[in-house]
Amino acid sequence: MNPAETHLFIAITFGPQVWRCGILKDGSVDRLGAYQTFSGGYSGPDGLAMDEEGGLAVAVNRMGSVFLFDKLGEPAFRVRSCAGLMTTNCAYGGPERKQLYITESESGSILVADVPVAGEKMFGLM
């Protein structure tokens, strides 16, 4: 979800798209539509992570990349894997949440990239 919790993002791996769905105050859903469409035919977006400004990180499986979009959906950065093509997930971490951890499942690696915008703070259940 975006930081305001007004939109939900969904990775459609074999679409290959990321959809965005509005969430109304009563919890029901509003309009659903394509947020981003990716090229390639073997796979597509898999893991998603939100930054604190509303930008979205999208790990694209079999492209060896994580794409970072700003809050308007404009491409801001592309992080290319140095280990393989199967970038399957991503999460923000580090002391200021300005590191993006990327799983690359072809090699079994966890890659780390420094990014300019901190990731959205996440809360786990205990």
C-alpha positions as CSV (number, residue, x, y, z in Angstrom):
1,M,0.0,0.0,0.0
2,N,1.1,3.6,-0.5
3,P,2.0,5.6,2.7
4,A,-1.5,7.2,2.9
5,E,-3.1,3.7,2.6
6,T,-5.3,4.9,-0.2
7,H,-3.9,2.6,-2.9
8,L,-2.9,-1.1,-3.1
9,F,-0.3,-2.3,-5.6
10,I,-0.5,-5.8,-7.0
11,A,2.2,-7.6,-9.0
12,I,0.8,-9.6,-11.8
13,T,3.9,-11.7,-12.6
14,F,2.7,-13.3,-15.8
15,G,0.7,-10.2,-16.9
16,P,3.4,-8.7,-16.9
17,Q,2.0,-5.7,-15.0
18,V,1.7,-4.0,-11.7
19,W,-1.9,-3.0,-11.0
20,R,-3.1,-0.2,-8.7
21,C,-6.4,-0.3,-6.9
22,G,-8.0,2.5,-4.9
23,I,-9.0,1.7,-1.3
24,L,-12.0,3.6,0.1
25,K,-12.3,4.7,3.7
26,D,-14.8,1.9,4.4
27,G,-12.2,-0.6,3.2
28,S,-13.9,-1.4,-0.1
29,V,-12.1,-1.1,-3.4
30,D,-12.4,1.6,-6.0
31,R,-10.9,1.6,-9.5
32,L,-8.4,-1.0,-10.6
33,G,-6.0,-0.4,-13.4
34,A,-2.5,-1.0,-14.8
35,Y,0.1,1.1,-13.0
36,Q,3.1,-0.2,-15.0
37,T,3.4,-2.7,-17.9
38,F,6.7,-4.5,-18.5
39,S,8.2,-6.0,-21.7
40,G,9.4,-9.6,-21.9
41,G,7.5,-12.8,-22.1
42,Y,9.1,-15.2,-19.6
43,S,8.0,-13.6,-16.4
44,G,7.4,-10.1,-14.9
45,P,7.1,-8.1,-11.7
46,D,7.3,-10.1,-8.6
47,G,8.3,-8.4,-5.3
48,L,7.2,-4.9,-4.5
49,A,8.4,-2.4,-1.9
50,M,7.1,1.1,-1.1
51,D,9.3,4.1,-0.2
52,E,8.3,6.8,2.2
53,E,7.5,9.3,-0.5
54,G,5.1,6.9,-2.3
55,G,7.5,5.6,-4.9
56,L,7.4,1.9,-5.7
57,A,10.3,-0.5,-6.2
58,V,9.5,-3.4,-8.5
59,A,11.6,-6.6,-8.7
60,V,11.2,-7.9,-12.2
61,N,11.9,-11.6,-12.5
62,R,14.0,-12.8,-15.4
63,M,15.1,-9.2,-16.2
64,G,17.7,-9.1,-13.5
65,S,16.5,-5.7,-12.4
66,V,14.6,-3.7,-9.8
67,F,12.9,-0.6,-11.2
68,L,12.2,2.3,-8.9
69,F,9.3,4.6,-9.8
70,D,8.5,7.9,-8.1
71,K,5.0,8.6,-6.6
72,L,3.7,9.6,-10.0
73,G,4.8,6.4,-11.6
74,E,7.7,7.9,-13.5
75,P,10.8,5.7,-13.8
76,A,13.5,7.1,-11.5
77,F,16.1,4.4,-11.3
78,R,17.0,0.9,-12.5
79,V,19.1,-1.3,-10.3
80,R,20.7,-4.2,-12.3
81,S,21.7,-7.4,-10.7
82,C,25.3,-8.4,-10.8
83,A,24.5,-12.0,-10.0
84,G,21.8,-13.3,-12.3
85,L,18.4,-12.6,-14.0
86,M,16.0,-13.8,-11.4
87,T,15.4,-10.8,-9.2
88,T,12.4,-12.0,-7.3
89,N,11.9,-9.7,-4.3
90,C,13.1,-6.5,-2.6
91,A,12.8,-4.8,0.8
92,Y,14.2,-1.6,2.3
93,G,16.5,-1.8,5.3
94,G,19.7,-0.5,6.8
95,P,20.0,2.1,9.6
96,E,18.0,4.8,7.6
97,R,16.1,2.3,5.4
98,K,18.1,3.7,2.4
99,Q,19.4,0.3,1.3
100,L,17.4,-1.9,-1.0
101,Y,17.9,-5.6,-0.4
102,I,17.2,-7.7,-3.5
103,T,16.9,-11.5,-3.7
104,E,18.4,-13.0,-6.8
105,S,17.2,-16.6,-6.8
106,E,19.2,-17.9,-9.8
107,S,22.4,-17.6,-7.7
108,G,20.9,-17.6,-4.3
109,S,22.3,-14.2,-3.6
110,I,21.0,-11.2,-1.6
111,L,22.2,-8.0,-3.2
112,V,22.2,-4.6,-1.6
113,A,21.9,-1.2,-3.4
114,D,22.0,2.2,-1.8
115,V,19.0,4.3,-2.8
116,P,18.2,8.0,-2.3
117,V,14.8,7.7,-0.7
118,A,14.1,5.7,2.5
119,G,11.7,2.8,2.4
120,E,8.4,3.0,4.1
121,K,8.5,1.9,7.7
122,M,6.9,-1.5,8.0
123,F,5.5,-3.1,11.2
124,G,5.6,-6.8,11.9
125,L,3.3,-8.8,14.1
126,M,4.6,-10.2,17.3
